[in-house]
Amino acid sequence: MIELILQYKWLFLILGEIIFWVSLAGFFIVRYAFGLEKLSKYFIFIWLFSDAWLLLLGIMDYRNTGTFDTFQVIIVIFLLYALTFGRNDMRKLDRWMKRNIRKWKGEPPIEEEKEEKLYGLAYAAKQGKEFALHALMYAVALVIFSFFSDFQSPVEVLGMNDFGDTLGNIIEKGWFADPIIGKVTGIWMLVLIIDAVITLSYFIFPKKA
């Protein structure tokens, strides 16, 4: 059975994601369209199962191949997202679905459901916290990847004459000797830099009402 799963690991990965999104749709339909709040909570166990399934797939594949490749990298990123940004995005999606299903059913919005809109420094501080979470997620990923690949020599990574060359080298090769892990961490570093610039802009040019 394990051999079959590993042979079609990408298919089982996709099936796991399909189960997650179907259960998510079922959660919203049962919870808000039919008003069965207690029953909808059972769908949470399916979400947890899908995350556990991803973790199990990654462990089985690593034990089988003995190498850390693209498959495990994708699983690590999925799980890190689920544990960080995923929770916040899920709450936003939950509010959005609740609001729109009530509107579709012709029910008035509940007063406490209305979100407080932030502007100025309050909004900038909120974006700063989200960036800090992104940076923490990146740091955790580096720690996890360090168990599977050695870091590149700092001289090789940073030993460039020009800042642009150094930055380009980091983005191109990342921080690790393994080319796959290095590429992932390098591209992610570029995304983190862009996120930092956007976040900083909210402090320099505060969002207006």
Backbone as a ProteinNet text record, in pm:
[ID]
protein_1_A
[PRIMARY]
MIELILQYKWLFLILGEIIFWVSLAGFFIVRYAFGLEKLSKYFIFIWLFSDAWLLLLGIMDYRNTGTFDTFQVIIVIFLLYALTFGRNDMRKLDRWMKRNIRKWKGEPPIEEEKEEKLYGLAYAAKQGKEFALHALMYAVALVIFSFFSDFQSPVEVLGMNDFGDTLGNIIEKGWFADPIIGKVTGIWMLVLIIDAVITLSYFIFPKKA
[TERTIARY]
83	0	86.8	191.3	280.2	350.8	391.5	457.5	365.5	236.7	138.8	122.5	114.9	100	220.5	341	462.3	478.1	428.4	437	351.8	236.7	145.1	132.8	247.7	246.5	187.3	213.4	157.6	6.3	-43.5	-188.3	-251.7	-188.2	-241.6	-230.7	-127.5	-116	-231.5	-261.1	-371.4	-505.2	-523.6	-648	-668.1	-557.7	-566.5	-613	-562.5	-603.6	-749.1	-790.9	-931.1	-1024.7	-987.4	-1068.6	-1078.6	-967	-968.2	-1066	-1058.2	-1143	-1289.4	-1315.6	-1454.5	-1510.6	-1429.6	-1475.6	-1494.6	-1410.2	-1425.6	-1557.2	-1589.1	-1716	-1832.2	-1818.5	-1922.8	-1943.2	-1832.8	-1840	-1925.7	-1899.4	-1973.6	-2119.6	-2145.2	-2283.2	-2364.5	-2306.6	-2378.2	-2393.7	-2291	-2291.5	-2382.1	-2374.2	-2445.1	-2567.6	-2563.1	-2679.5	-2790.2	-2751.3	-2850.6	-2856.9	-2762.8	-2767.5	-2733.1	-2664.1	-2629.3	-2487	-2475.8	-2343.9	-2270.5	-2339.5	-2273.1	-2222.8	-2304.4	-2265.4	-2145.1	-2139.9	-2031.5	-1895.3	-1892.5	-1764.3	-1691.7	-1766.9	-1703.9	-1615.1	-1641.3	-1558.4	-1416.6	-1402.2	-1269.4	-1176.5	-1232.2	-1150.8	-1097.8	-1175.4	-1129.3	-1013.2	-1020.5	-909.4	-783.4	-796.8	-680.7	-625	-715.3	-671.9	-593.5	-638.3	-569	-427.3	-410.1	-276.3	-188.8	-249.4	-175.1	-136.2	-223.5	-196	-76.9	-71.1	42.9	172.7	170.3	288.9	331.9	235.9	265.9	324.3	268.8	320.6	467.1	495	631.8	728.6	689.3	776	800.6	693.5	706.9	797.8	780.4	861.2	1007.9	1033.6	1172.1	1238.6	1163.6	1218	1246.1	1165.6	1181.4	1298.5	1313.6	1417.4	1546.8	1533.8	1652.1	1704.4	1628.5	1667.6	1551.8	1586.2	1485.6	1469.5	1351.4	1331.4	1212.2	1169.4	1060.1	932.7	905	783.1	778	887.4	890.4	889.8	954.7	955.9	813.5	736.6	597.2	515.9	535.3	461	497.6	626.4	669.9	606.6	604.7	546.1	396.6	326.5	182.6	155	232.4	208.2	242.3	351.1	386.1	278.5	226.1	118	-5.5	-39.8	-157.5	-144.4	-21.9	-0.5	12.9	33.4	53.6	-55	-28.6	-122.6	-255.7	-252.5	-374.4	-484.8	-450	-550.5	-618	-538.7	-594.7	-678.5	-629.1	-703.9	-834.6	-833.2	-954.4	-1059.4	-1016.9	-1111	-1171.7	-1087.2	-1138.5	-1239.5	-1207.5	-1298.5	-1428.3	-1417.7	-1536.1	-1628.9	-1572.6	-1654.5	-1718.2	-1638.9	-1688.7	-1803.8	-1788.1	-1893.4	-2017.5	-1998.5	-2111.8	-2190.9	-2118.5	-2183.2	-2259.8	-2198.5	-2261.4	-2374	-2363.2	-2472.3	-2594.2	-2570.9	-2682.6	-2748.6	-2666.3	-2719.9	-2799.1	-2749	-2817.8	-2951.1	-2956	-3079.4	-3174.3	-3131.5	-3216.4	-3220.1	-3119.7	-3113.9	-3029.3	-3065.1	-2987.4	-2852.9	-2750.7	-2619	-2622.6	-2546.3	-2537.7	-2437.3	-2471.3	-2392.5	-2248.4	-2229.2	-2092.9	-2008.9	-2073.3	-1998.5	-1923.5	-1964.5	-1901.3	-1758.2	-1663.4	-1522.8	-1486.2	-1401.8	-1351.5	-1239.3	-1255.6	-1155	-1046.5	-922.7	-809.8	-743.6	-691.4	-620.9	-498.3	-413.2	-297.6	-203.4	-152.7	-55.8	-114.8	-244.5	-309.4	-304.9	-330.5	-325.3	-180.7	-87.8	53.9	103.2	60.3	101.4	47.6	-75	-134.4	-54.2	-16.7	63.4	202.7	254.9	384.1	381.5	273	259.1	251.2	180.8	169.7	304.6	382.8	516.6	605.2	594.3	673	639.8	511.7	470.4	530.2	532.6	592.5	741.8	811.3	954.4	980.5	895	909.1	888	788.9	762.4	883.8	947.6	1067.3	1181.6	1197.7	1303.8	1282	1157.6	1126.1	1155.3	1120	1147.2	1297.4	1378.5	1524	1575.7	1519.5	1561.1	1524.8	1403	1359.9	1445.7	1469.2	1548.8	1693.3	1741.9	1880.6	1905.7	1797.2	1811.9	1833.2	1802.7	1810	1920.3	1976.8	2082.9	2172.3	2298.4	2394.7	2378.4	2404.1	2404.7	2524.5	2506.2	2619.7	2719.4	2840.3	2942	2904.3	2909.3	2877.2	2963.2	3087.5	3176.1	3121.5	3067.8	3012.6	2884.7	2802.8	2674.3	2691.9	2773.3	2783.6	2908.9	3001.1	3129.2	3125.1	3039.3	3030.1	3075.2	3128.6	3174.6	3059.7	2953.5	2841	2720.4	2645.2	2528	2424.9	2406.4	2309.6	2348.2	2479.9	2526.4	2503.7	2529.4	2509.1	2362.8	2273.9	2130.7	2084.4	2133	2096.7	2143.3	2260.6	2313.9	2229.2	2185	2099.5	1967.6	1906.9	1778.7	1793.3	1905.2	1926.2	1958.7	2045.6	2094.8	2045.1	1988.6	1938.8	2050.4	2014.1	2110.5	2165.9	2117.9	2154.2	2230.4	2309.2	2387.4	2298.3	2190.9	2098	2031.5	2037.6	1985.7	1836.2	1758.2	1612.7	1576.5	1631	1603.2	1657.7	1777	1835.9	1747.4	1693.9	1608.4	1481.8	1419.6	1296.6	1322	1428	1456.7	1500.3	1563	1603.3	1484.9	1391.9	1271.8	1187.3	1179.9	1103.3	1165.5	1299.6	1368.3	1326.7	1313.5	1270.4	1129.3	1039.6	902.3	903.4	990.3	999.9	1047.6	1142.6	1193	1083	1007.8	897	792.9	763.7	668.5	718.1	848.9	906.5	893.1	917.9	907.5	763.2	668.8	527	484.7	528.3	493.3	551.2	676.2	740.4	666.4	612.7	542.2	419.5	358.4	240.1	277.2	402.5	448.4	488	544.5	587.5	468.4	379.6	258.3	135.6	94.1	-17.7	-144.7	-215	-340.6	-444.9	-514.3	-615	-754.8	-843.8	-982.5	-1045.9
-121.2	0	126.6	125.9	241.3	262.5	150.5	160.9	224.7	190	246.5	396.5	436.3	577.8	657.3	602.6	673.6	677.6	574.4	572.6	683.2	708.2	812.3	924.6	966.4	1063.1	1197.7	1242.6	1370.6	1362.6	1248.5	1229.9	1232.7	1165.2	1163.6	1301.5	1377.2	1514.1	1599.5	1587.3	1662.6	1619	1487.9	1437.7	1492.3	1501.7	1558.6	1702.4	1780.5	1919.8	1930.7	1841.5	1841.2	1813.7	1715.2	1682.6	1803.8	1876.9	1995.4	2100	2132.8	2238	2196.9	2069.2	2020.8	2028.6	1989.8	1996.7	2141.3	2231.6	2373.2	2427.4	2391.9	2433.7	2374.1	2246.5	2182.3	2250.8	2295.5	2366.4	2491.2	2573.5	2698.5	2673.4	2574.3	2544.5	2496.6	2401	2345.6	2451.3	2531.5	2628.2	2747.6	2804.6	2929.3	2914.8	2825.5	2807.6	2732.1	2629.9	2548.8	2579.6	2660.1	2699.1	2588.9	2483.6	2371.6	2391.7	2481.3	2521.3	2406.7	2327.2	2217.8	2111.7	2079.3	1978.7	2025.2	2154.8	2207.3	2191.1	2185.3	2175.6	2044.7	1942.3	1814.5	1823.7	1924.7	1942.4	1985.8	2044.1	2085.9	1965.6	1850.6	1729.9	1686.2	1711.1	1678	1768.9	1898.6	1991.5	1942.7	1905.2	1857.3	1729.6	1643.5	1519.9	1549	1649.4	1682.7	1733.1	1812.9	1859.9	1743.9	1654.8	1537.9	1447.1	1438.6	1356.5	1412.5	1544.7	1607	1575.1	1590.2	1562.8	1417.4	1325.4	1182.9	1151.1	1212.9	1193.1	1236.7	1353.7	1405.8	1314.9	1265.8	1178.3	1046.4	987	860.1	874.9	985.5	1005.6	1026.8	1101	1124.6	995.6	916	788	694.1	706.8	618.7	660.3	792.3	841	878.7	921.7	965.6	1101	1168.7	1301.4	1398.4	1524.8	1630.4	1697.2	1680	1731.9	1826.7	1858.9	1954.8	1912.9	1783.9	1733.5	1772.3	1749	1784.9	1935.8	2009.7	2155.5	2210.3	2161.4	2206.4	2174	2055.3	2015.8	2106	2134.3	2221.7	2359.9	2414.5	2546.7	2544.8	2440.8	2427.1	2425.6	2345.8	2331.4	2459.8	2525.9	2653	2757.5	2760	2853.5	2823.1	2695	2656.9	2699.1	2692.7	2725.9	2875.6	2955.1	3098.7	3177.9	3215.6	3299.2	3229.4	3097.6	3023.2	3046	3054.1	3073	3209.2	3312.6	3446.5	3456.6	3398.2	3399.7	3322.2	3216.4	3137.8	3219.1	3297.8	3382.8	3487.8	3545.6	3644.2	3580.2	3461	3390.7	3355.2	3318.1	3283.3	3403.2	3521.4	3642.4	3679.1	3664	3698.3	3607	3476.9	3381.3	3404.5	3429	3451.4	3574	3681.7	3805.8	3787.4	3720.8	3707.6	3605.2	3498.8	3401.5	3463.4	3543.8	3613	3710	3777.7	3870	3795.2	3679.7	3596.8	3544.7	3515.6	3466	3579	3703.7	3817	3853	3809.3	3837.9	3962.4	4044.2	4166.9	4132.7	4212.6	4186.8	4208.9	4129.7	4143.7	4254	4338.1	4457.4	4424.1	4320.7	4291.7	4226.2	4187.5	4127.2	4231.4	4358.2	4462.2	4485.7	4476.1	4491.7	4639.5	4664.9	4800.1	4825.8	4927.5	4958.9	5046.2	5010.7	5081.4	5172.3	5282.8	5377.6	5429.1	5502.2	5564.7	5466.5	5505.4	5422.4	5290.1	5290.4	5167.2	5061.1	5105.7	5012.5	4970.3	5065.5	5034.3	4933	4950.4	4858	4717.8	4711.4	4581	4513.8	4590.5	4535	4494.9	4572.5	4538.4	4405.4	4378.6	4250.4	4135.2	4157.6	4053.4	4027.4	4134.8	4115.3	4038.8	4071.2	4001.5	3853	3821.3	3681.5	3614.8	3687.8	3636.6	3610.1	3705	3688.8	3570.2	3554	3441.5	3308.8	3307.6	3188.1	3151.7	3253	3230.8	3175.7	3231.7	3186.4	3040.8	3006.4	2867.8	2773.7	2816.7	2735.3	2712.2	2815.8	2800.9	2698.4	2701.4	2604.9	2463	2445.9	2312.5	2263.1	2350.4	2311.1	2279.2	2340	2317.6	2173	2099.6	1958.8	1870.7	1925.1	1845.8	1890.6	2008.2	2058.1	2153.3	2156.7	2246.9	2388.6	2485	2624.1	2646.3	2737.1	2777.6	2856.3	2857.8	2936.8	3084.5	3157.3	3300.8	3378.3	3333.3	3400.1	3386	3266.9	3241.7	3320.5	3331.8	3399.9	3551.3	3603.9	3749	3810	3725.7	3777.4	3836.5	3935	4002.9	4148.1	4206.4	4345.4	4444.3	4409.9	4501.6	4449.2	4542.9	4501.9	4432.3	4485.3	4425.6	4283.6	4259	4124.2	4030	4081.3	4000	3961.6	4060.5	4034.5	3938.3	3959.9	3871.7	3729.5	3713.4	3580.7	3510.4	3586.2	3527.7	3481.2	3565.3	3530.7	3412.1	3407	3301	3166.9	3169.1	3043.6	3016.5	3119.4	3098.2	3080.8	3019.7	3007.2	2866.3	2772.6	2632.4	2573.8	2471.4	2405.1	2325.4	2266	2191.7	2288.4	2261.2	2358.1	2383.1	2279.6	2295.6	2381.4	2343.3	2420.5	2561.9	2574.4	2706.3	2794.9	2740.6	2819	2863.7	2773.3	2806.9	2918.7	2904.7	3007	3138.3	3131.4	3252.9	3331.9	3261.4	3327.9	3380.7	3301.4	3343.5	3469.1	3477.7	3596.2	3719.9	3704.2	3816.1	3860.9	3763.9	3795.4	3866.5	3821.9	3883.9	4028.6	4053.7	4189.8	4280.4	4230.5	4308.5	4337.1	4236.4	4254.2	4360.8	4361.8	4460.7	4602	4618	4749.8	4799.9	4710.8	4749.6	4787.6	4708.8	4736.6	4870.3	4897	5023.6	5142.5	5123	5232.4	5277.5	5186.1	5223.1	5315.7	5305.6	5396.1	5532.2	5530.3	5655.7	5732.4	5656.2	5714.7	5647.2	5690	5624.7	5619.4	5509.5	5491.4	5590	5657.3	5756.6	5697.4	5753.1	5706.5	5739.9
0	0	0	82.8	90.2	-43.1	-106.7	-236.6	-340.8	-334.7	-428.4	-405.4	-279.5	-245.4	-293.6	-270.7	-310.5	-462.5	-530.1	-675.7	-737.3	-673.4	-722.5	-620	-565	-454.9	-495.7	-618.5	-662.5	-673.2	-718.3	-727.5	-589.2	-492.2	-355.8	-290.4	-327.8	-277.8	-329.4	-457.9	-518.2	-459.5	-440.7	-381.3	-240.3	-165.3	-30.7	-33.1	-129.3	-142.4	-188.5	-277.6	-323.1	-205.9	-123.6	-5.4	86.5	102.9	189.2	137.4	7.2	-47.2	-53.8	-77.9	-76.5	64.6	163.6	302.5	346.3	293.6	326.1	271.8	147.4	89	168.2	208.1	287.3	421.3	482.5	610.1	598.1	495.2	479	443.6	359.9	319.5	439	514.2	629.9	739.5	760.9	871.7	845.7	724.3	698.3	609.2	511	424.5	496.6	576.6	647.3	796.8	847.6	988.1	1085.8	1040.1	1128	1181.8	1278.7	1328.1	1395.3	1477.2	1548	1450.2	1350.2	1252.5	1170.1	1141	1056.7	1122.3	1256	1326.4	1296.9	1254.8	1224.1	1100	1015.9	897.1	934.5	1053.9	1099	1111.1	1151.7	1163.7	1027.2	921.5	786.2	747.8	786.6	758.5	828.1	955.6	1030.8	969.2	921	856.7	729.6	652.6	527.6	555.7	661.8	700.4	748.3	828.8	878	761	660.5	543.4	465.4	450.5	383	456.7	588.7	669.5	654.4	658.5	645.8	508.4	403.8	268.5	258.8	315.1	310.9	384.1	501.2	580.4	507.3	452.5	381.3	259.4	185.3	65.3	100.9	208	248.6	296.5	371.3	419	302	196.7	81.2	-7.1	-29.9	-121.9	-51.1	74.1	148.2	104.3	17.9	-29.7	-13	-3	11.4	-125.1	-187.3	-321.7	-327.3	-447.9	-468.5	-396.5	-393.6	-330.2	-183.1	-110.6	31.6	52.9	-36.7	-25.4	-32.5	-128.9	-144.6	-20.3	35.4	155.5	273.8	291	401	387.4	265.5	242.8	271.6	226.4	253	403.1	476.4	620.1	695.1	656.1	720.2	694.3	573	541.4	626.3	638.5	717.2	862.8	915.8	1056.4	1081.9	976.6	995.6	923.2	799.2	724.5	700.2	690.5	660	761.3	888.3	992.6	978.9	952.7	937.1	809.9	700.4	575.1	588.4	667.7	688.5	763.3	860.8	933.7	841	753.4	658	562.9	514	423.7	494.9	622.6	700.7	713.6	743.5	755.3	621.5	513.9	380.7	339.3	363.8	329.2	413.1	541.3	630.3	587.1	555.4	513.3	382.7	286.5	155.2	153.2	231.7	238.6	306.4	411.9	476.9	378.9	297.9	198.8	93.5	49.9	-49.7	4.1	133.5	195.7	232.9	211.4	242.8	388.9	465	607.7	631.5	730.2	758.7	819.6	793.3	853.3	1003.5	1075.5	1220.6	1252.3	1345.5	1374.8	1410.3	1494.5	1538.4	1429.8	1318	1209.2	1126.9	1138.6	1058.7	1107	1014.8	1049.8	1066.2	1162.9	1181.9	1081.2	998	898.2	960.2	934	993	890.8	939.9	854.6	929.1	856.9	919.3	985.3	1103.7	1173.9	1221.4	1251.5	1296.2	1186.1	1062.8	949.4	922.4	932.9	911.2	1014.4	1139.2	1244.7	1217.8	1167.7	1133.9	1022.8	920.3	811.6	860.8	958.2	1015.4	1088.9	1158.5	1228.6	1128.9	1018.6	917.3	851.2	830.3	774.1	872.6	1001	1103.2	1103.2	1084	1076.7	953.2	841.6	718.1	739.1	802.3	828.2	921.4	1021.8	1114.5	1041.8	952.7	873.5	788.4	730	648.1	734	853	942.9	984.5	1014.1	1051.9	935.5	813.8	695.4	679.5	703.7	694.3	795	915.4	1018.2	975.3	923	878.7	763	664.4	548.6	587.1	696.9	738.3	781.6	814.6	850.9	727.9	610.1	488.3	392.6	415.2	327.5	405	366.9	431.8	376.8	463.4	418.7	326.4	229.9	147.5	232.3	189.5	257.5	250.8	364.5	362.9	263.9	244.2	149.2	7.6	-21.3	-155.1	-177.3	-72.4	-85.4	-87.9	4.2	22.6	-38.1	-80.9	-127.6	-266.8	-288	-416.8	-399.9	-506.1	-499.3	-500	-567	-584.5	-507.2	-443.2	-365	-453.5	-575	-666.9	-704.2	-723.8	-754.6	-637.1	-516.6	-396.4	-381.2	-396.1	-384.1	-493.1	-614.8	-725	-701.5	-641.7	-611.4	-506.7	-405	-300.6	-360.4	-445	-505.2	-600	-673.3	-771.3	-706.8	-603.2	-545.3	-404.5	-339.5	-204.1	-103.2	9.7	119.7	134.9	50.5	72.1	-46.2	-16.6	-120.6	-215.1	-161.6	-247	-344.5	-475.2	-573.8	-563.9	-530.1	-520.4	-400	-283.3	-161.8	-175.9	-237	-256.6	-342.8	-451.3	-540.5	-469.3	-393.3	-320.6	-220.4	-140.7	-39.1	-103	-220.9	-290.3	-342.2	-409.6	-461.1	-344.7	-239.1	-121	-61.2	-64.1	-13.5	-92.9	-224.6	-308.9	-270.1	-248.9	-206.6	-72	19	151.3	140.6	51.5	31.2	-22.7	-120.4	-176.7	-69.5	13	123	219.5	247.1	338.7	282.6	153.2	89.5	94.1	63.4	66.2	207.4	305.8	445.8	489.8	452.8	488.7	426.5	307.4	239.4	317.4	393.4	472.4	588.8	635.8	741.2	683.8	563.5	500.1	440.7	378.4	317.5	379.5	498.1	568.8	485.4	499.9	429.1	481.2	389.1	428	417.9	495.5	493.1	358.8
[MASK]
+++++++++++++++++++++++++++++++++++++++++++++++++++++++++++++++++++++++++++++++++++++++++++++++++++++++++++++++++++++++++++++++++++++++++++++++++++++++++++++++++++++++++++++++++++++++++++++++++++++++++++++++++

